[in-house]
Amino acid sequence: MPKLPIVSGIKIVKALSKLDFEHIRTSGSHMILTRTKNGMKITIPVPNHKTLAKGTLKSIMKQVGINLEELLELL
């Protein structure tokens, strides 16, 4: 199983945009993304850091509902 990649917040935003997430605003150092699917609105804050912590990346993946292989395909 591959390890978690070392990525920036900007790369994650670009990857999530492929899943129809939209960057709606920036609040401080966090970029706020949102997507409406099946009547449910999902809002995800992504830190605008050069490298995201592994726990933060895992949390974003869990909120979006993707696994490591799907994330690597998006990057």
N, CA, C and O atoms as CSV, one atom per row, in Angstrom:
chain,resi,resn,atom,element,x,y,z
A,1,MET,N,N,0.851,-1.182,0.000
A,1,MET,CA,C,0.000,0.000,0.000
A,1,MET,C,C,0.888,1.234,0.000
A,1,MET,O,O,1.827,1.316,0.793
A,2,PRO,N,N,0.607,2.202,-0.882
A,2,PRO,CA,C,1.439,3.403,-0.939
A,2,PRO,C,C,1.249,4.278,0.292
A,2,PRO,O,O,0.221,4.220,0.966
A,3,LYS,N,N,2.261,5.085,0.565
A,3,LYS,CA,C,2.201,6.007,1.698
A,3,LYS,C,C,1.440,7.262,1.302
A,3,LYS,O,O,1.222,7.533,0.121
A,4,LEU,N,N,1.044,8.018,2.313
A,4,LEU,CA,C,0.389,9.291,2.047
A,4,LEU,C,C,1.376,10.231,1.371
A,4,LEU,O,O,2.529,10.319,1.795
A,5,PRO,N,N,0.949,10.931,0.334
A,5,PRO,CA,C,1.859,11.855,-0.340
A,5,PRO,C,C,2.043,13.131,0.470
A,5,PRO,O,O,1.201,13.484,1.296
A,6,ILE,N,N,3.139,13.809,0.226
A,6,ILE,CA,C,3.376,15.121,0.824
A,6,ILE,C,C,2.879,16.138,-0.185
A,6,ILE,O,O,3.471,16.305,-1.252
A,7,VAL,N,N,1.786,16.821,0.151
A,7,VAL,CA,C,1.162,17.747,-0.785
A,7,VAL,C,C,0.868,19.076,-0.105
A,7,VAL,O,O,0.820,19.173,1.121
A,8,SER,N,N,0.673,20.090,-0.930
A,8,SER,CA,C,0.306,21.409,-0.426
A,8,SER,C,C,-1.210,21.564,-0.438
A,8,SER,O,O,-1.923,20.769,-1.049
A,9,GLY,N,N,-1.680,22.578,0.233
A,9,GLY,CA,C,-3.114,22.858,0.237
A,9,GLY,C,C,-3.633,23.189,-1.145
A,9,GLY,O,O,-4.753,22.819,-1.497
A,10,ILE,N,N,-2.817,23.892,-1.942
A,10,ILE,CA,C,-3.217,24.262,-3.300
A,10,ILE,C,C,-3.425,23.012,-4.158
A,10,ILE,O,O,-4.375,22.949,-4.938
A,11,LYS,N,N,-2.540,22.014,-4.020
A,11,LYS,CA,C,-2.690,20.775,-4.802
A,11,LYS,C,C,-3.965,20.034,-4.420
A,11,LYS,O,O,-4.640,19.464,-5.277
A,12,ILE,N,N,-4.290,20.044,-3.135
A,12,ILE,CA,C,-5.518,19.384,-2.687
A,12,ILE,C,C,-6.737,20.092,-3.253
A,12,ILE,O,O,-7.694,19.440,-3.670
A,13,VAL,N,N,-6.713,21.426,-3.272
A,13,VAL,CA,C,-7.840,22.182,-3.836
A,13,VAL,C,C,-8.006,21.852,-5.310
A,13,VAL,O,O,-9.131,21.674,-5.777
A,14,LYS,N,N,-6.906,21.766,-6.053
A,14,LYS,CA,C,-6.980,21.416,-7.474
A,14,LYS,C,C,-7.523,20.005,-7.659
A,14,LYS,O,O,-8.319,19.759,-8.565
A,15,ALA,N,N,-7.096,19.075,-6.801
A,15,ALA,CA,C,-7.571,17.693,-6.900
A,15,ALA,C,C,-9.064,17.610,-6.574
A,15,ALA,O,O,-9.810,16.903,-7.253
A,16,LEU,N,N,-9.497,18.326,-5.544
A,16,LEU,CA,C,-10.910,18.274,-5.155
A,16,LEU,C,C,-11.793,18.992,-6.170
A,16,LEU,O,O,-12.982,18.691,-6.275
A,17,SER,N,N,-11.229,19.934,-6.916
A,17,SER,CA,C,-12.031,20.599,-7.949
A,17,SER,C,C,-12.429,19.602,-9.033
A,17,SER,O,O,-13.440,19.797,-9.708
A,18,LYS,N,N,-11.650,18.536,-9.209
A,18,LYS,CA,C,-12.005,17.486,-10.165
A,18,LYS,C,C,-13.209,16.681,-9.688
A,18,LYS,O,O,-13.860,15.994,-10.475
A,19,LEU,N,N,-13.498,16.772,-8.386
A,19,LEU,CA,C,-14.669,16.095,-7.810
A,19,LEU,C,C,-15.829,17.072,-7.623
A,19,LEU,O,O,-16.725,16.828,-6.815
A,20,ASP,N,N,-15.812,18.180,-8.371
A,20,ASP,CA,C,-16.870,19.200,-8.356
A,20,ASP,C,C,-16.906,20.038,-7.085
A,20,ASP,O,O,-17.935,20.645,-6.790
A,21,PHE,N,N,-15.826,20.090,-6.329
A,21,PHE,CA,C,-15.754,21.010,-5.200
A,21,PHE,C,C,-15.397,22.389,-5.731
A,21,PHE,O,O,-14.610,22.523,-6.667
A,22,GLU,N,N,-15.985,23.412,-5.123
A,22,GLU,CA,C,-15.782,24.785,-5.549
A,22,GLU,C,C,-15.132,25.580,-4.427
A,22,GLU,O,O,-15.542,25.475,-3.271
A,23,HIS,N,N,-14.118,26.375,-4.762
A,23,HIS,CA,C,-13.496,27.261,-3.779
A,23,HIS,C,C,-14.396,28.482,-3.658
A,23,HIS,O,O,-14.498,29.283,-4.587
A,24,ILE,N,N,-15.057,28.622,-2.492
A,24,ILE,CA,C,-16.024,29.712,-2.352
A,24,ILE,C,C,-15.441,30.930,-1.652
A,24,ILE,O,O,-15.839,32.059,-1.938
A,25,ARG,N,N,-14.498,30.712,-0.732
A,25,ARG,CA,C,-13.892,31.859,-0.052
A,25,ARG,C,C,-12.633,31.409,0.667
A,25,ARG,O,O,-12.363,30.216,0.801
A,26,THR,N,N,-11.871,32.391,1.127
A,26,THR,CA,C,-10.702,32.132,1.957
A,26,THR,C,C,-10.917,32.865,3.269
A,26,THR,O,O,-11.226,34.056,3.290
A,27,SER,N,N,-10.752,32.144,4.344
A,27,SER,CA,C,-10.918,32.712,5.673
A,27,SER,C,C,-9.618,32.511,6.434
A,27,SER,O,O,-9.310,31.406,6.883
A,28,GLY,N,N,-8.862,33.589,6.573
A,28,GLY,CA,C,-7.554,33.470,7.211
A,28,GLY,C,C,-6.635,32.668,6.322
A,28,GLY,O,O,-6.436,33.019,5.159
A,29,SER,N,N,-6.069,31.592,6.849
A,29,SER,CA,C,-5.178,30.759,6.045
A,29,SER,C,C,-5.871,29.493,5.554
A,29,SER,O,O,-5.202,28.541,5.155
A,30,HIS,N,N,-7.200,29.469,5.576
A,30,HIS,CA,C,-7.941,28.290,5.132
A,30,HIS,C,C,-8.788,28.612,3.913
A,30,HIS,O,O,-9.480,29.629,3.865
A,31,MET,N,N,-8.719,27.728,2.931
A,31,MET,CA,C,-9.559,27.838,1.748
A,31,MET,C,C,-10.792,26.975,1.994
A,31,MET,O,O,-10.673,25.807,2.366
A,32,ILE,N,N,-11.961,27.543,1.789
A,32,ILE,CA,C,-13.214,26.844,2.062
A,32,ILE,C,C,-13.783,26.341,0.745
A,32,ILE,O,O,-14.042,27.116,-0.175
A,33,LEU,N,N,-13.973,25.024,0.671
A,33,LEU,CA,C,-14.518,24.377,-0.525
A,33,LEU,C,C,-15.896,23.832,-0.199
A,33,LEU,O,O,-16.170,23.446,0.937
A,34,THR,N,N,-16.760,23.803,-1.201
A,34,THR,CA,C,-18.096,23.265,-0.991
A,34,THR,C,C,-18.554,22.503,-2.229
A,34,THR,O,O,-18.105,22.761,-3.346
A,35,ARG,N,N,-19.466,21.552,-1.997
A,35,ARG,CA,C,-20.076,20.773,-3.077
A,35,ARG,C,C,-21.470,20.360,-2.619
A,35,ARG,O,O,-21.667,19.971,-1.468
A,36,THR,N,N,-22.422,20.448,-3.518
A,36,THR,CA,C,-23.774,19.973,-3.241
A,36,THR,C,C,-24.018,18.743,-4.104
A,36,THR,O,O,-23.934,18.802,-5.331
A,37,LYS,N,N,-24.321,17.632,-3.448
A,37,LYS,CA,C,-24.560,16.377,-4.152
A,37,LYS,C,C,-25.717,15.654,-3.477
A,37,LYS,O,O,-25.718,15.462,-2.261
A,38,ASN,N,N,-26.689,15.260,-4.269
A,38,ASN,CA,C,-27.874,14.558,-3.760
A,38,ASN,C,C,-28.587,15.361,-2.671
A,38,ASN,O,O,-29.123,14.788,-1.723
A,39,GLY,N,N,-28.591,16.677,-2.810
A,39,GLY,CA,C,-29.267,17.528,-1.845
A,39,GLY,C,C,-28.484,17.774,-0.575
A,39,GLY,O,O,-28.964,18.479,0.312
A,40,MET,N,N,-27.287,17.210,-0.460
A,40,MET,CA,C,-26.461,17.410,0.740
A,40,MET,C,C,-25.298,18.332,0.395
A,40,MET,O,O,-24.627,18.154,-0.622
A,41,LYS,N,N,-25.072,19.318,1.257
A,41,LYS,CA,C,-23.981,20.253,1.055
A,41,LYS,C,C,-22.805,19.836,1.924
A,41,LYS,O,O,-22.946,19.649,3.133
A,42,ILE,N,N,-21.639,19.692,1.294
A,42,ILE,CA,C,-20.422,19.322,2.012
A,42,ILE,C,C,-19.487,20.519,1.976
A,42,ILE,O,O,-19.192,21.043,0.902
A,43,THR,N,N,-19.019,20.955,3.137
A,43,THR,CA,C,-18.088,22.067,3.236
A,43,THR,C,C,-16.802,21.565,3.867
A,43,THR,O,O,-16.824,20.922,4.917
A,44,ILE,N,N,-15.678,21.863,3.221
A,44,ILE,CA,C,-14.388,21.369,3.691
A,44,ILE,C,C,-13.395,22.518,3.765
A,44,ILE,O,O,-13.158,23.192,2.763
A,45,PRO,N,N,-12.809,22.755,4.937
A,45,PRO,CA,C,-11.732,23.743,5.030
A,45,PRO,C,C,-10.388,23.073,4.716
A,45,PRO,O,O,-10.084,21.999,5.234
A,46,VAL,N,N,-9.598,23.717,3.868
A,46,VAL,CA,C,-8.278,23.198,3.506
A,46,VAL,C,C,-7.246,24.254,3.868
A,46,VAL,O,O,-7.311,25.369,3.349
A,47,PRO,N,N,-6.289,23.938,4.746
A,47,PRO,CA,C,-5.263,24.917,5.101
A,47,PRO,C,C,-4.399,25.276,3.891
A,47,PRO,O,O,-4.042,24.412,3.091
A,48,ASN,N,N,-4.078,26.540,3.775
A,48,ASN,CA,C,-3.229,27.001,2.673
A,48,ASN,C,C,-1.777,26.940,3.136
A,48,ASN,O,O,-1.129,27.972,3.314
A,49,HIS,N,N,-1.272,25.722,3.331
A,49,HIS,CA,C,0.095,25.498,3.790
A,49,HIS,C,C,0.908,24.838,2.686
A,49,HIS,O,O,0.352,24.229,1.772
A,50,LYS,N,N,2.225,24.963,2.778
A,50,LYS,CA,C,3.099,24.337,1.783
A,50,LYS,C,C,3.031,22.820,1.865
A,50,LYS,O,O,3.044,22.140,0.838
A,51,THR,N,N,2.957,22.283,3.081
A,51,THR,CA,C,2.789,20.836,3.267
A,51,THR,C,C,1.709,20.609,4.315
A,51,THR,O,O,1.724,21.213,5.387
A,52,LEU,N,N,0.780,19.735,3.986
A,52,LEU,CA,C,-0.284,19.403,4.933
A,52,LEU,C,C,0.170,18.278,5.851
A,52,LEU,O,O,0.872,17.361,5.425
A,53,ALA,N,N,-0.232,18.356,7.100
A,53,ALA,CA,C,0.061,17.291,8.051
A,53,ALA,C,C,-0.698,16.030,7.637
A,53,ALA,O,O,-1.762,16.111,7.024
A,54,LYS,N,N,-0.148,14.875,7.974
A,54,LYS,CA,C,-0.770,13.605,7.584
A,54,LYS,C,C,-2.175,13.468,8.154
A,54,LYS,O,O,-3.076,12.982,7.469
A,55,GLY,N,N,-2.370,13.887,9.392
A,55,GLY,CA,C,-3.686,13.806,10.013
A,55,GLY,C,C,-4.700,14.704,9.327
A,55,GLY,O,O,-5.868,14.343,9.183
A,56,THR,N,N,-4.244,15.876,8.906
A,56,THR,CA,C,-5.124,16.797,8.185
A,56,THR,C,C,-5.531,16.203,6.848
A,56,THR,O,O,-6.696,16.274,6.457
A,57,LEU,N,N,-4.565,15.615,6.145
A,57,LEU,CA,C,-4.855,14.994,4.856
A,57,LEU,C,C,-5.824,13.823,5.016
A,57,LEU,O,O,-6.741,13.664,4.210
A,58,LYS,N,N,-5.628,13.005,6.047
A,58,LYS,CA,C,-6.540,11.880,6.304
A,58,LYS,C,C,-7.947,12.385,6.612
A,58,LYS,O,O,-8.932,11.796,6.168
A,59,SER,N,N,-8.040,13.478,7.375
A,59,SER,CA,C,-9.336,14.043,7.721
A,59,SER,C,C,-10.061,14.561,6.482
A,59,SER,O,O,-11.266,14.356,6.339
A,60,ILE,N,N,-9.341,15.227,5.594
A,60,ILE,CA,C,-9.940,15.725,4.356
A,60,ILE,C,C,-10.440,14.553,3.516
A,60,ILE,O,O,-11.542,14.601,2.971
A,61,MET,N,N,-9.623,13.492,3.411
A,61,MET,CA,C,-10.028,12.314,2.637
A,61,MET,C,C,-11.289,11.683,3.228
A,61,MET,O,O,-12.173,11.254,2.487
A,62,LYS,N,N,-11.374,11.625,4.546
A,62,LYS,CA,C,-12.531,11.027,5.211
A,62,LYS,C,C,-13.790,11.857,4.965
A,62,LYS,O,O,-14.863,11.309,4.711
A,63,GLN,N,N,-13.649,13.191,5.041
A,63,GLN,CA,C,-14.800,14.069,4.822
A,63,GLN,C,C,-15.312,13.973,3.392
A,63,GLN,O,O,-16.520,14.000,3.158
A,64,VAL,N,N,-14.396,13.862,2.439
A,64,VAL,CA,C,-14.768,13.780,1.028
A,64,VAL,C,C,-15.301,12.394,0.692
A,64,VAL,O,O,-16.160,12.252,-0.177
A,65,GLY,N,N,-14.795,11.372,1.376
A,65,GLY,CA,C,-15.239,10.009,1.131
A,65,GLY,C,C,-14.412,9.304,0.072
A,65,GLY,O,O,-14.937,8.499,-0.698
A,66,ILE,N,N,-13.106,9.608,0.030
A,66,ILE,CA,C,-12.225,8.949,-0.923
A,66,ILE,C,C,-11.132,8.209,-0.169
A,66,ILE,O,O,-10.830,8.531,0.980
A,67,ASN,N,N,-10.540,7.212,-0.825
A,67,ASN,CA,C,-9.437,6.489,-0.206
A,67,ASN,C,C,-8.116,6.961,-0.824
A,67,ASN,O,O,-8.103,7.847,-1.678
A,68,LEU,N,N,-7.030,6.370,-0.389
A,68,LEU,CA,C,-5.698,6.805,-0.814
A,68,LEU,C,C,-5.484,6.635,-2.311
A,68,LEU,O,O,-4.901,7.507,-2.956
A,69,GLU,N,N,-5.948,5.519,-2.871
A,69,GLU,CA,C,-5.761,5.269,-4.292
A,69,GLU,C,C,-6.504,6.316,-5.132
A,69,GLU,O,O,-5.985,6.792,-6.141
A,70,GLU,N,N,-7.714,6.666,-4.708
A,70,GLU,CA,C,-8.490,7.686,-5.431
A,70,GLU,C,C,-7.816,9.048,-5.335
A,70,GLU,O,O,-7.814,9.810,-6.301
A,71,LEU,N,N,-7.250,9.354,-4.187
A,71,LEU,CA,C,-6.532,10.632,-4.033
A,71,LEU,C,C,-5.323,10.692,-4.949
A,71,LEU,O,O,-5.074,11.714,-5.588
A,72,LEU,N,N,-4.576,9.610,-5.015
A,72,LEU,CA,C,-3.391,9.585,-5.869
A,72,LEU,C,C,-3.764,9.750,-7.344
A,72,LEU,O,O,-3.019,10.368,-8.104
A,73,GLU,N,N,-4.900,9.207,-7.750
A,73,GLU,CA,C,-5.370,9.377,-9.129
A,73,GLU,C,C,-5.717,10.838,-9.419
A,73,GLU,O,O,-5.479,11.333,-10.520
A,74,LEU,N,N,-6.279,11.520,-8.425
A,74,LEU,CA,C,-6.671,12.918,-8.609
A,74,LEU,C,C,-5.467,13.847,-8.673
A,74,LEU,O,O,-5.497,14.875,-9.349
A,75,LEU,N,N,-4.405,13.472,-7.958
A,75,LEU,CA,C,-3.209,14.324,-7.956
A,75,LEU,C,C,-2.481,14.128,-9.261
A,75,LEU,O,O,-1.440,14.745,-9.486
